[in-house]
């Protein structure tokens, strides 16, 4: 859990409760008591009225509430359509996380603003997933995070099959199509692969963090390529 999320959870937990000990908070958050003490101190320094002391327990003084999130109608539209697009096109795990995040935003909005969310006339129809693209997307996302190579059974635009061992670097979404940015071992260069052309995929070994093969290097290579293309 990120520190910001943990501070929010502690604040929510202590609101409206009797004294809660650092040990109870540590067990609930699966962190050390030392971490809890540090978080309590940081909350107090930031202005949250935490009452109590080490060895006795803590609570937040009655009457304290988190300031409501304030969004205008356009910002609410942007949040809702963004979350709905992730639900439709982001795979099962990201889709569920988007739904959860939107629910948290709604709960944090002032009551008079919540109706704007329900009334937003912007939708993202669920993408057909017969080829398992959602699960594949999630597997690639995990491989990027853990820096594991992928063996792709790939078919190009001319229907030519090939097998590529790639170092996955990033995913990009272009109007209904997901692209994988990667370092290709066979081509010894950066390549992009459409997920809907990946026939099979399996995880291979770990790949190193090597200079010249990182995501910023890929971005610079694409920028050079764009500059060198002749104008239409």
C-alpha positions in Angstrom: 0.0 0.0 0.0 1.3 3.4 -0.9 2.0 5.9 1.9 -0.7 8.3 0.7 -3.2 5.5 0.7 -2.1 4.4 4.2 -2.5 7.9 5.6 -6.0 8.2 4.1 -6.9 4.8 5.6 -5.6 5.7 9.1 -7.6 9.0 8.9 -10.8 7.1 7.9 -10.2 4.4 10.6 -9.7 6.9 13.4 -12.8 9.0 12.6 -15.7 8.4 15.0 -13.9 5.7 16.9 -12.7 5.3 20.5 -9.0 5.1 21.2 -7.2 2.8 18.8 -3.7 1.6 19.7 -0.7 1.7 17.3 -0.6 -2.1 17.5 -4.2 -2.4 16.3 -3.5 -0.1 13.4 -0.3 -1.9 12.6 -2.1 -5.3 12.5 -4.9 -3.8 10.3 -2.5 -2.2 7.8 0.1 -5.0 7.9 2.9 -2.6 8.8 5.2 -2.1 11.8 4.2 -0.1 14.8 7.1 2.2 14.1 5.5 3.0 10.7 2.2 3.8 12.4 3.9 6.2 14.8 5.6 8.0 12.0 2.3 8.2 10.0 0.5 9.6 13.1 3.1 12.2 13.5 2.9 13.2 9.8 -0.9 13.4 10.0 -0.6 15.7 13.1 1.9 17.9 11.3 -0.3 18.2 8.3 -3.2 19.6 10.4 -5.3 16.5 11.1 -6.4 16.7 14.8 -5.1 13.4 16.1 -5.7 13.1 19.8 -3.8 10.6 22.0 -0.4 9.3 22.8 1.9 6.3 22.3 1.0 3.4 24.5 -2.5 4.7 25.2 -4.2 5.0 21.8 -5.3 7.5 19.2 -8.5 9.0 17.8 -9.4 12.0 15.6 -11.2 14.7 17.5 -15.0 14.8 16.8 -16.2 17.1 14.1 -13.2 16.7 11.8 -14.0 15.7 8.2 -11.9 15.5 5.1 -12.5 18.4 2.8 -14.8 17.3 -0.1 -13.5 16.9 -3.5 -14.6 19.8 -5.7 -15.0 19.1 -9.5 -16.9 21.1 -12.1 -19.2 19.4 -14.6 -16.5 19.0 -17.3 -14.0 17.5 -14.8 -16.6 15.0 -13.7 -17.3 14.1 -17.3 -13.6 13.6 -17.9 -13.2 11.3 -14.8 -16.3 9.2 -15.6 -15.5 8.6 -19.3 -11.9 7.9 -18.4 -12.9 5.3 -15.8 -15.5 3.8 -18.2 -12.9 3.4 -21.0 -10.6 1.6 -18.6 -13.4 -0.7 -17.6 -14.2 -1.4 -21.2 -10.7 -1.7 -22.7 -8.3 -2.2 -19.8 -8.7 -5.9 -19.0 -10.4 -7.5 -16.0 -8.0 -6.3 -13.2 -7.6 -2.7 -14.3 -11.4 -2.6 -15.1 -12.3 -3.6 -11.6 -9.8 -1.1 -10.2 -11.3 1.7 -12.3 -14.8 0.8 -11.0 -13.5 0.8 -7.4 -11.7 4.2 -8.0 -14.8 5.8 -9.4 -16.9 4.6 -6.5 -14.4 6.2 -4.1 -14.5 9.5 -6.0 -18.3 9.4 -5.9 -18.3 8.9 -2.1 -15.9 11.8 -1.7 -18.0 14.2 -3.7 -20.4 16.6 -2.1 -23.9 15.2 -2.2 -25.1 17.8 -4.7 -22.3 16.7 -7.1 -23.0 13.0 -7.1 -26.0 13.4 -9.4 -23.6 14.7 -12.1 -21.8 11.3 -12.2 -25.0 9.4 -12.8 -26.1 11.9 -15.4 -22.9 11.9 -17.4 -24.0 11.0 -21.0 -20.7 9.6 -22.0 -20.2 5.8 -22.4 -17.6 3.3 -23.5 -19.2 0.1 -24.7 -17.5 -3.0 -23.4 -15.0 -4.4 -25.9 -15.5 -7.9 -27.2 -13.0 -10.2 -25.6 -13.4 -13.5 -27.4 -9.7 -13.7 -28.2 -8.7 -13.2 -24.5 -7.2 -9.8 -25.1 -8.1 -8.6 -21.7 -6.2 -11.4 -19.9 -3.3 -10.9 -22.3 -3.2 -7.2 -21.5 -3.1 -8.0 -17.8 -0.3 -10.5 -18.3 1.8 -8.0 -20.3 1.2 -5.3 -17.7 2.5 -7.7 -15.0 5.5 -8.6 -17.2 6.4 -4.9 -17.6 6.3 -4.4 -13.9 8.4 -7.5 -13.1 10.7 -7.0 -16.1 10.2 -10.5 -17.6 10.7 -11.3 -21.2 7.8 -12.5 -23.4 7.8 -15.1 -26.2 5.3 -13.9 -28.8 3.8 -16.0 -31.5 2.9 -13.0 -33.8 1.3 -12.5 -37.1 2.1 -9.3 -39.0 -0.2 -7.2 -41.3 0.7 -9.5 -44.3 -0.3 -12.6 -42.2 3.3 -13.8 -41.9 3.9 -15.7 -38.6 7.0 -15.2 -36.5 8.2 -15.9 -33.0 9.8 -13.0 -31.1 11.4 -12.8 -27.7 10.8 -9.2 -26.5 11.5 -7.1 -23.5 8.1 -5.4 -22.7 8.4 -1.7 -21.9 5.0 0.0 -22.2 1.4 -0.4 -23.5 -0.3 2.3 -25.6 -4.0 2.5 -26.6 -4.9 3.9 -30.0 -8.7 4.0 -30.7 -9.5 0.4 -29.9 -6.1 -1.1 -30.5 -3.5 -1.8 -27.8 0.2 -1.7 -28.8 3.1 -3.2 -26.9 6.3 -1.2 -27.0 9.3 -3.5 -26.6 12.9 -4.3 -27.4 13.0 -7.2 -29.8 15.9 -9.6 -29.4 15.5 -11.0 -33.0 15.7 -7.5 -34.6 18.1 -6.1 -32.0 16.0 -2.9 -32.0 12.8 -1.4 -30.7 9.5 -2.7 -32.1 5.8 -2.2 -31.5 3.3 -5.1 -31.6 -0.4 -5.1 -31.9 -2.0 -7.2 -29.2 -4.8 -8.4 -31.5 -2.1 -10.0 -33.7 -0.5 -12.0 -30.8 -1.6 -15.6 -31.3 0.1 -17.0 -28.2 2.3 -15.7 -25.5 4.4 -17.1 -22.7 6.6 -15.5 -20.0 10.4 -16.1 -20.2 13.3 -15.1 -18.0 14.1 -11.8 -16.3 15.6 -9.1 -18.5 18.1 -6.5 -17.2 17.8 -2.8 -16.9 20.2 -2.0 -19.7 21.1 1.4 -21.0 19.8 2.0 -24.6 16.9 -0.5 -24.1 14.8 1.4 -21.7 11.4 3.1 -22.2 13.0 6.6 -22.5 15.3 5.2 -25.2 12.2 3.9 -27.0 10.5 7.2 -26.8 13.6 9.0 -28.2 13.9 6.5 -31.0 10.2 7.1 -32.0 10.7 10.9 -31.9 13.7 10.6 -34.2 11.8 8.4 -36.6 8.9 10.9 -36.7 11.2 13.8 -37.4 12.9 11.9 -40.3 9.6 11.0 -42.0 8.9 13.1 -45.1 5.9 15.5 -44.9 2.7 14.3 -46.6 
